[in-house]
Amino acid sequence: MTEIKDDRARGVLEAREGGEVVGHVVYFTLDEPEAALVPVHTEVDSAHEGKGIAGALATELYAIAGREGFAVVPLCPYVAKWAERHPDQAPAASDALLRAALDKVRTDPSAW
């Protein structure tokens, strides 16, 4: 069974099986213009591809955001595509949030 844990301090949502990290989403947070999680990269170990781990990570990212009152600005191509396919679970971010997230990655390359 896959267990998903959020390490907010590191900006990583990890999927674990048997204590081993088998996938992750890297993200950063925004405080302005409103609180948001901004996923920038999703990766699943090749030995675990096709098991729905990336989808489970995206689902949990949006669930965490919903519970905590955060928006999500999906800059990660995988999470963006997942959000398009699951609009009922993935509310669209405002244009202002998208601009703020893009500004952050332009001015702080380490955010990628």
OpenMM code with the backbone's topology and positions (N, CA, C; nanometers):
from openmm import Vec3, app, unit

residues = "MET THR GLU ILE LYS ASP ASP ARG ALA ARG GLY VAL LEU GLU ALA ARG GLU GLY GLY GLU VAL VAL GLY HIS VAL VAL TYR PHE THR LEU ASP GLU PRO GLU ALA ALA LEU VAL PRO VAL HIS THR GLU VAL ASP SER ALA HIS GLU GLY LYS GLY ILE ALA GLY ALA LEU ALA THR GLU LEU TYR ALA ILE ALA GLY ARG GLU GLY PHE ALA VAL VAL PRO LEU CYS PRO TYR VAL ALA LYS TRP ALA GLU ARG HIS PRO ASP GLN ALA PRO ALA ALA SER ASP ALA LEU LEU ARG ALA ALA LEU ASP LYS VAL ARG THR ASP PRO SER ALA TRP".split()
positions = [
    Vec3(0.0841, -0.1182, 0.0000),
    Vec3(0.0000, 0.0000, 0.0000),
    Vec3(0.0885, 0.1245, 0.0000),
    Vec3(0.0480, 0.2243, -0.0759),
    Vec3(0.1238, 0.3479, -0.0856),
    Vec3(0.0805, 0.4440, 0.0238),
    Vec3(0.1790, 0.4980, 0.0931),
    Vec3(0.1554, 0.5981, 0.1970),
    Vec3(0.2112, 0.7301, 0.1445),
    Vec3(0.1339, 0.8378, 0.1608),
    Vec3(0.1780, 0.9683, 0.1130),
    Vec3(0.1985, 1.0600, 0.2322),
    Vec3(0.3164, 1.1236, 0.2349),
    Vec3(0.3512, 1.2140, 0.3448),
    Vec3(0.3972, 1.3473, 0.2891),
    Vec3(0.3527, 1.4539, 0.3554),
    Vec3(0.3908, 1.5897, 0.3179),
    Vec3(0.5052, 1.6365, 0.4067),
    Vec3(0.6130, 1.6808, 0.3455),
    Vec3(0.7236, 1.7431, 0.4181),
    Vec3(0.7273, 1.8892, 0.3747),
    Vec3(0.6445, 1.9703, 0.4385),
    Vec3(0.6288, 2.1105, 0.3991),
    Vec3(0.7603, 2.1868, 0.4087),
    Vec3(0.8410, 2.1570, 0.5091),
    Vec3(0.9678, 2.2283, 0.5264),
    Vec3(1.0588, 2.2105, 0.4042),
    Vec3(1.0556, 2.0928, 0.3446),
    Vec3(1.1361, 2.0648, 0.2250),
    Vec3(1.0603, 2.0920, 0.0958),
    Vec3(0.9285, 2.1100, 0.1039),
    Vec3(0.8484, 2.1295, -0.0158),
    Vec3(0.8396, 2.0040, -0.0997),
    Vec3(0.8173, 1.8906, -0.0325),
    Vec3(0.8103, 1.7622, -0.1030),
    Vec3(0.6946, 1.6795, -0.0480),
    Vec3(0.6134, 1.6298, -0.1384),
    Vec3(0.5087, 1.5338, -0.1049),
    Vec3(0.5609, 1.3988, -0.1538),
    Vec3(0.5798, 1.3040, -0.0621),
    Vec3(0.6416, 1.1765, -0.0967),
    Vec3(0.5422, 1.0617, -0.0914),
    Vec3(0.5561, 0.9709, -0.1879),
    Vec3(0.4827, 0.8442, -0.1870),
    Vec3(0.5818, 0.7373, -0.1437),
    Vec3(0.5414, 0.6576, -0.0443),
    Vec3(0.6293, 0.5529, 0.0091),
    Vec3(0.5584, 0.4184, 0.0038),
    Vec3(0.6364, 0.3171, -0.0270),
    Vec3(0.5898, 0.1782, -0.0192),
    Vec3(0.6942, 0.1007, 0.0600),
    Vec3(0.6524, 0.0415, 0.1690),
    Vec3(0.7456, -0.0330, 0.2527),
    Vec3(0.8587, 0.0523, 0.3060),
    Vec3(0.8315, 0.1791, 0.3319),
    Vec3(0.9324, 0.2702, 0.3839),
    Vec3(1.0226, 0.3317, 0.2786),
    Vec3(1.0112, 0.2861, 0.1547),
    Vec3(1.0944, 0.3359, 0.0455),
    Vec3(1.0189, 0.4445, -0.0316),
    Vec3(1.0868, 0.5562, -0.0619),
    Vec3(1.0265, 0.6617, -0.1433),
    Vec3(1.0208, 0.6115, -0.2870),
    Vec3(0.8989, 0.6070, -0.3428),
    Vec3(0.8803, 0.5572, -0.4791),
    Vec3(0.8315, 0.6658, -0.5745),
    Vec3(0.8004, 0.7826, -0.5208),
    Vec3(0.7572, 0.8944, -0.6032),
    Vec3(0.7465, 1.0193, -0.5196),
    Vec3(0.7461, 1.1335, -0.5881),
    Vec3(0.7339, 1.2591, -0.5141),
    Vec3(0.6860, 1.3722, -0.6045),
    Vec3(0.6321, 1.4736, -0.5393),
    Vec3(0.6005, 1.6006, -0.6028),
    Vec3(0.6810, 1.7060, -0.5283),
    Vec3(0.7562, 1.7869, -0.6031),
    Vec3(0.8295, 1.8990, -0.5453),
    Vec3(0.7427, 2.0230, -0.5640),
    Vec3(0.7316, 2.1039, -0.4600),
    Vec3(0.6483, 2.2236, -0.4673),
    Vec3(0.7069, 2.3336, -0.3801),
    Vec3(0.6577, 2.4558, -0.4028),
    Vec3(0.6871, 2.5653, -0.3109),
    Vec3(0.5554, 2.6296, -0.2722),
    Vec3(0.5613, 2.7147, -0.1719),
    Vec3(0.4396, 2.7817, -0.1265),
    Vec3(0.4461, 2.9297, -0.1602),
    Vec3(0.3294, 2.9879, -0.1780),
    Vec3(0.3141, 3.1323, -0.1939),
    Vec3(0.2260, 3.1822, -0.0807),
    Vec3(0.2520, 3.3021, -0.0356),
    Vec3(0.1660, 3.3666, 0.0638),
    Vec3(0.0802, 3.4756, 0.0013),
    Vec3(0.1284, 3.5334, -0.1082),
    Vec3(0.0602, 3.6438, -0.1751),
    Vec3(0.0427, 3.6107, -0.3225),
    Vec3(-0.0643, 3.6492, -0.3863),
    Vec3(-0.1765, 3.7271, -0.3355),
    Vec3(-0.2696, 3.6484, -0.2438),
    Vec3(-0.2497, 3.5155, -0.2395),
    Vec3(-0.3193, 3.4314, -0.1420),
    Vec3(-0.2351, 3.3058, -0.1210),
    Vec3(-0.2643, 3.2315, -0.0176),
    Vec3(-0.1873, 3.1106, 0.0126),
    Vec3(-0.2060, 3.0072, -0.0984),
    Vec3(-0.0939, 2.9519, -0.1439),
    Vec3(-0.1007, 2.8535, -0.2523),
    Vec3(0.0150, 2.7551, -0.2438),
    Vec3(-0.0113, 2.6341, -0.2912),
    Vec3(0.0917, 2.5340, -0.3149),
    Vec3(0.1194, 2.5358, -0.4648),
    Vec3(0.2469, 2.5347, -0.5013),
    Vec3(0.2849, 2.5425, -0.6424),
    Vec3(0.3726, 2.4220, -0.6781),
    Vec3(0.3114, 2.3143, -0.7287),
    Vec3(0.3911, 2.1984, -0.7691),
    Vec3(0.4693, 2.2287, -0.8970),
    Vec3(0.5991, 2.1916, -0.8949),
    Vec3(0.6850, 2.2200, -1.0096),
    Vec3(0.7417, 2.0939, -1.0745),
    Vec3(0.7354, 1.9808, -1.0054),
    Vec3(0.7936, 1.8586, -1.0618),
    Vec3(0.7314, 1.7357, -0.9952),
    Vec3(0.6972, 1.6375, -1.0766),
    Vec3(0.6478, 1.5086, -1.0267),
    Vec3(0.7354, 1.3993, -1.0856),
    Vec3(0.7716, 1.3037, -1.0018),
    Vec3(0.8541, 1.1929, -1.0491),
    Vec3(0.8149, 1.0650, -0.9758),
    Vec3(0.8090, 0.9561, -1.0507),
    Vec3(0.7837, 0.8230, -0.9942),
    Vec3(0.8963, 0.7320, -1.0420),
    Vec3(0.9525, 0.6539, -0.9502),
    Vec3(1.0578, 0.5590, -0.9873),
    Vec3(1.0067, 0.4670, -1.0975),
    Vec3(1.0939, 0.4388, -1.1934),
    Vec3(1.0525, 0.3590, -1.3092),
    Vec3(0.9970, 0.2222, -1.2698),
    Vec3(1.0459, 0.1639, -1.1632),
    Vec3(0.9963, 0.0327, -1.1192),
    Vec3(0.8534, 0.0397, -1.0670),
    Vec3(0.8044, 0.1609, -1.0434),
    Vec3(0.6703, 0.1771, -0.9864),
    Vec3(0.5750, 0.2519, -1.0800),
    Vec3(0.6184, 0.2766, -1.2027),
    Vec3(0.5316, 0.3445, -1.2986),
    Vec3(0.4111, 0.2579, -1.3312),
    Vec3(0.3005, 0.3238, -1.3637),
    Vec3(0.1800, 0.2524, -1.4030),
    Vec3(0.0960, 0.2025, -1.2874),
    Vec3(0.1326, 0.2390, -1.1659),
    Vec3(0.0582, 0.1957, -1.0471),
    Vec3(-0.0339, 0.3047, -0.9926),
    Vec3(-0.0418, 0.4186, -1.0619),
    Vec3(-0.1283, 0.5269, -1.0154),
    Vec3(-0.0668, 0.6139, -0.9073),
    Vec3(0.0633, 0.6028, -0.8883),
    Vec3(0.1281, 0.6785, -0.7810),
    Vec3(0.1273, 0.8283, -0.8102),
    Vec3(0.1585, 0.8679, -0.9323),
    Vec3(0.1583, 1.0104, -0.9658),
    Vec3(0.0185, 1.0694, -0.9468),
    Vec3(-0.0836, 0.9968, -0.9882),
    Vec3(-0.2209, 1.0433, -0.9685),
    Vec3(-0.2566, 1.0537, -0.8218),
    Vec3(-0.2103, 0.9580, -0.7418),
    Vec3(-0.2359, 0.9629, -0.5973),
    Vec3(-0.1670, 1.0830, -0.5345),
    Vec3(-0.0468, 1.1150, -0.5814),
    Vec3(0.0235, 1.2329, -0.5305),
    Vec3(-0.0519, 1.3611, -0.5660),
    Vec3(-0.0978, 1.3721, -0.6906),
    Vec3(-0.1733, 1.4906, -0.7317),
    Vec3(-0.3033, 1.5016, -0.6526),
    Vec3(-0.3725, 1.3900, -0.6353),
    Vec3(-0.4967, 1.3892, -0.5579),
    Vec3(-0.4719, 1.4382, -0.4160),
    Vec3(-0.3676, 1.3875, -0.3523),
    Vec3(-0.3376, 1.4264, -0.2144),
    Vec3(-0.2922, 1.5716, -0.2057),
    Vec3(-0.2183, 1.6197, -0.3041),
    Vec3(-0.1766, 1.7601, -0.3047),
    Vec3(-0.2989, 1.8514, -0.3030),
    Vec3(-0.3958, 1.8232, -0.3892),
    Vec3(-0.5176, 1.9046, -0.3920),
    Vec3(-0.5996, 1.8856, -0.2650),
    Vec3(-0.6002, 1.7662, -0.2090),
    Vec3(-0.6738, 1.7423, -0.0841),
    Vec3(-0.6120, 1.8215, 0.0308),
    Vec3(-0.4798, 1.8205, 0.0403),
    Vec3(-0.4112, 1.8989, 0.1438),
    Vec3(-0.4449, 2.0463, 0.1271),
    Vec3(-0.4349, 2.0948, 0.0047),
    Vec3(-0.4654, 2.2356, -0.0219),
    Vec3(-0.6080, 2.2689, 0.0210),
    Vec3(-0.7016, 2.1829, -0.0118),
    Vec3(-0.8408, 2.2061, 0.0265),
    Vec3(-0.8598, 2.2090, 0.1768),
    Vec3(-0.7987, 2.1145, 0.2465),
    Vec3(-0.8108, 2.1104, 0.3929),
    Vec3(-0.7501, 2.2335, 0.4592),
    Vec3(-0.6431, 2.2856, 0.4009),
    Vec3(-0.5711, 2.3962, 0.4631),
    Vec3(-0.6094, 2.5328, 0.4074),
    Vec3(-0.7020, 2.5352, 0.3125),
    Vec3(-0.7462, 2.6628, 0.2566),
    Vec3(-0.6473, 2.7249, 0.1591),
    Vec3(-0.5661, 2.6404, 0.0953),
    Vec3(-0.4696, 2.6864, -0.0038),
    Vec3(-0.5275, 2.6669, -0.1434),
    Vec3(-0.4845, 2.7505, -0.2356),
    Vec3(-0.5079, 2.7259, -0.3776),
    Vec3(-0.3917, 2.6398, -0.4271),
    Vec3(-0.4038, 2.5875, -0.5485),
    Vec3(-0.2938, 2.5152, -0.6124),
    Vec3(-0.2692, 2.5795, -0.7483),
    Vec3(-0.1420, 2.6081, -0.7764),
    Vec3(-0.1011, 2.6621, -0.9060),
    Vec3(-0.0099, 2.5573, -0.9700),
    Vec3(-0.0645, 2.4722, -1.0567),
    Vec3(0.0141, 2.3602, -1.1091),
    Vec3(0.1089, 2.4003, -1.2223),
    Vec3(0.2342, 2.4294, -1.1885),
    Vec3(0.3347, 2.4560, -1.2915),
    Vec3(0.3961, 2.3262, -1.3431),
    Vec3(0.3859, 2.2205, -1.2669),
    Vec3(0.4322, 2.0885, -1.3098),
    Vec3(0.3400, 2.0392, -1.4216),
    Vec3(0.3945, 2.0000, -1.5368),
    Vec3(0.3089, 1.9542, -1.6467),
    Vec3(0.2181, 1.8373, -1.6089),
    Vec3(0.2688, 1.7428, -1.5307),
    Vec3(0.1845, 1.6295, -1.4929),
    Vec3(0.0666, 1.6756, -1.4080),
    Vec3(0.0929, 1.7555, -1.3061),
    Vec3(-0.0154, 1.8005, -1.2177),
    Vec3(-0.1133, 1.8887, -1.2949),
    Vec3(-0.0630, 1.9709, -1.3870),
    Vec3(-0.1518, 2.0548, -1.4683),
    Vec3(-0.2455, 1.9682, -1.5527),
    Vec3(-0.1928, 1.8634, -1.6141),
    Vec3(-0.2758, 1.7738, -1.6957),
    Vec3(-0.3751, 1.6986, -1.6076),
    Vec3(-0.3299, 1.6541, -1.4900),
    Vec3(-0.4186, 1.5855, -1.3966),
    Vec3(-0.5333, 1.6786, -1.3575),
    Vec3(-0.5019, 1.8042, -1.3301),
    Vec3(-0.6044, 1.9014, -1.2904),
    Vec3(-0.7066, 1.9225, -1.4022),
    Vec3(-0.6603, 1.9269, -1.5271),
    Vec3(-0.7526, 1.9406, -1.6406),
    Vec3(-0.8497, 1.8231, -1.6463),
    Vec3(-0.8013, 1.7048, -1.6135),
    Vec3(-0.8840, 1.5839, -1.6201),
    Vec3(-0.9742, 1.5659, -1.4981),
    Vec3(-0.9485, 1.6398, -1.3909),
    Vec3(-1.0240, 1.6267, -1.2658),
    Vec3(-1.0688, 1.7634, -1.2143),
    Vec3(-1.1438, 1.8386, -1.2955),
    Vec3(-1.1814, 1.9743, -1.2536),
    Vec3(-1.2660, 1.9772, -1.1264),
    Vec3(-1.3348, 1.8680, -1.0965),
    Vec3(-1.4154, 1.8625, -0.9745),
    Vec3(-1.3282, 1.8552, -0.8491),
    Vec3(-1.2055, 1.8085, -0.8630),
    Vec3(-1.1127, 1.7975, -0.7502),
    Vec3(-1.0042, 1.9045, -0.7530),
    Vec3(-0.9938, 1.9759, -0.8640),
    Vec3(-0.8817, 2.0677, -0.8842),
    Vec3(-0.9301, 2.2040, -0.9325),
    Vec3(-0.9763, 2.2885, -0.8397),
    Vec3(-1.0214, 2.4214, -0.8808),
    Vec3(-0.9081, 2.5000, -0.9469),
    Vec3(-0.9425, 2.5743, -1.0496),
    Vec3(-0.8425, 2.6539, -1.1212),
    Vec3(-0.7915, 2.7677, -1.0331),
    Vec3(-0.6635, 2.7965, -1.0469),
    Vec3(-0.6023, 2.9084, -0.9744),
    Vec3(-0.6352, 3.0385, -1.0465),
    Vec3(-0.6355, 3.1458, -0.9718),
    Vec3(-0.6624, 3.2770, -1.0313),
    Vec3(-0.5450, 3.3200, -1.1190),
    Vec3(-0.5723, 3.4123, -1.2103),
    Vec3(-0.4662, 3.4667, -1.2948),
    Vec3(-0.3594, 3.5348, -1.2101),
    Vec3(-0.4007, 3.6024, -1.1031),
    Vec3(-0.3048, 3.6708, -1.0155),
    Vec3(-0.2100, 3.5706, -0.9502),
    Vec3(-0.2627, 3.4567, -0.9083),
    Vec3(-0.1771, 3.3533, -0.8485),
    Vec3(-0.0820, 3.2942, -0.9519),
    Vec3(-0.1308, 3.2706, -1.0714),
    Vec3(-0.0454, 3.2176, -1.1767),
    Vec3(0.0691, 3.3143, -1.2050),
    Vec3(0.0388, 3.4439, -1.2154),
    Vec3(0.1439, 3.5436, -1.2378),
    Vec3(0.2446, 3.5436, -1.1235),
    Vec3(0.1955, 3.5366, -0.9992),
    Vec3(0.2851, 3.5364, -0.8827),
    Vec3(0.3760, 3.4136, -0.8835),
    Vec3(0.3214, 3.2975, -0.9183),
    Vec3(0.4017, 3.1747, -0.9227),
    Vec3(0.5070, 3.1831, -1.0329),
    Vec3(0.4684, 3.2318, -1.1493),
    Vec3(0.5639, 3.2457, -1.2594),
    Vec3(0.6718, 3.3478, -1.2257),
    Vec3(0.6335, 3.4572, -1.1607),
    Vec3(0.7323, 3.5565, -1.1168),
    Vec3(0.8320, 3.4943, -1.0201),
    Vec3(0.7827, 3.4102, -0.9304),
    Vec3(0.8700, 3.3449, -0.8319),
    Vec3(0.9747, 3.2580, -0.9008),
    Vec3(0.9350, 3.1780, -0.9979),
    Vec3(1.0328, 3.0906, -1.0635),
    Vec3(1.1272, 3.1692, -1.1542),
    Vec3(1.0812, 3.2826, -1.2063),
    Vec3(1.1703, 3.3669, -1.2869),
    Vec3(1.2782, 3.4309, -1.2008),
    Vec3(1.2403, 3.4752, -1.0815),
    Vec3(1.3345, 3.5466, -0.9947),
    Vec3(1.4115, 3.4545, -0.9014),
    Vec3(1.3648, 3.3318, -0.8835),
    Vec3(1.4301, 3.2369, -0.7931),
    Vec3(1.4389, 3.1006, -0.8614),
    Vec3(1.5418, 3.0797, -0.9435),
    Vec3(1.5536, 2.9535, -1.0165),
    Vec3(1.5553, 2.8299, -0.9265),
    Vec3(1.5913, 2.8456, -0.8006),
    Vec3(1.5916, 2.7298, -0.7105),
    Vec3(1.4505, 2.6789, -0.6831),
    Vec3(1.3486, 2.7597, -0.7151),
    Vec3(1.2098, 2.7167, -0.6954),
    Vec3(1.1744, 2.6007, -0.7882),
    Vec3(1.2462, 2.5882, -0.8995),
    Vec3(1.2226, 2.4769, -0.9909),
    Vec3(1.2805, 2.3527, -0.9319),
] * unit.nanometer
topology = app.Topology()
chain = topology.addChain("A")
for resn in residues:
    res = topology.addResidue(resn, chain)
    for name in ("N", "CA", "C"):
        topology.addAtom(name, app.Element.getBySymbol(name[0]), res)
